[in-house]
Amino acid sequence: MPVTQTNCIACGQRLATPIISNAGVLCNTCARQGLFRKQIIITGITRMNEGNICVSGVDPQTWRFVRPLFQTGLQRDFTLDGNTQVISHFNLVEIEFRHYRPEHIYHTEDWIINENFAPRFIRHLSNQEIVNVLNRMAIANLNQAMQPQDKSLFIVKTRQILQMWDEISFGKFKVRISFIDDAGNVHSGIPVTDLLTLAFVKYQKSRNNNNYANELIRTFNANPHRYIRIGLTRFFPKTGQYHKQVTAMITIPDLFNGRSFSFYEDQIGDQV
């Protein structure tokens, strides 16, 4: 479904002439410039294959999602400054960008970034600032929001989580969630790729807490601010689909008490 782009996806300035494009467009000024830095509100840190991770967030200048990419793939040390995790949920960080590289449908958030510039921590957002971001970015109906095929990242206002469980599949530790979005749509057995949730669950299991799912569901469902962040996979030729993944579980106050995935991985002495 074609989408009319009225603003530059880099700086937010209004375009002289609206353009029909699912991928988004740059204004002439941004298209001509070389390296430039932007501040991003981090909303997702997820597990990829071969030890890589995926980082993404919200550009508070344009209120669009951004997925920073290296040509060679992001490694876990991208999130760290020494032993401190600077890439963490709702941290504001500065990243240096090279150029916009969208796909034509769904994955329109991709930007190639400068591998020689380490992400710079600015600050962590206050709870009220996080609520403001969620109010601005959240959608109620995930099925409807996916129809234009102009984005692959969504913050979904959630009625409740129905189920949560872990499993070993093809030798890999996995977690799945079933939930109801605010429009009443049921999304069943969605795999979790959020590094924080995966590390938290693995930590709980290392402590023989097999009731972690009921505890987490109860805490999440009782919170007045309940959101699940969804990301779509790249196209799977075998299934002919783009599959949904849970890329963050968001509550205010934070469901994980402000801890990062590296905290839990340090506790268990292993990576998820």
Buried (B, 14 or more C-beta within 10 A) or exposed (E): EEBEBEBBBBBBEEBEEEEEBBBBBBBEEBEEEEEEEBBBBBBBBBBEEEEBBBBBBBBBBBEBBBBBBBEEBBEBEBBBBEEEBBBBBBBBBBBBBBBBBBBEBBBBBBBBBBEEBBBBBBEBBEEEBBBEBBEEBBBBBBEEBBEEBBBBBBBBBBBEBBEBEBEEEEEEBBBBBBBBBBBEBEBEEBBBBBBBBBBBBBBBBEEEEEEBBEEBBEEBBEBEBBBBBBBBBEBEEEEEEBEBBBBBBBBBEBBBEEBBBBBBBEBBEEBB
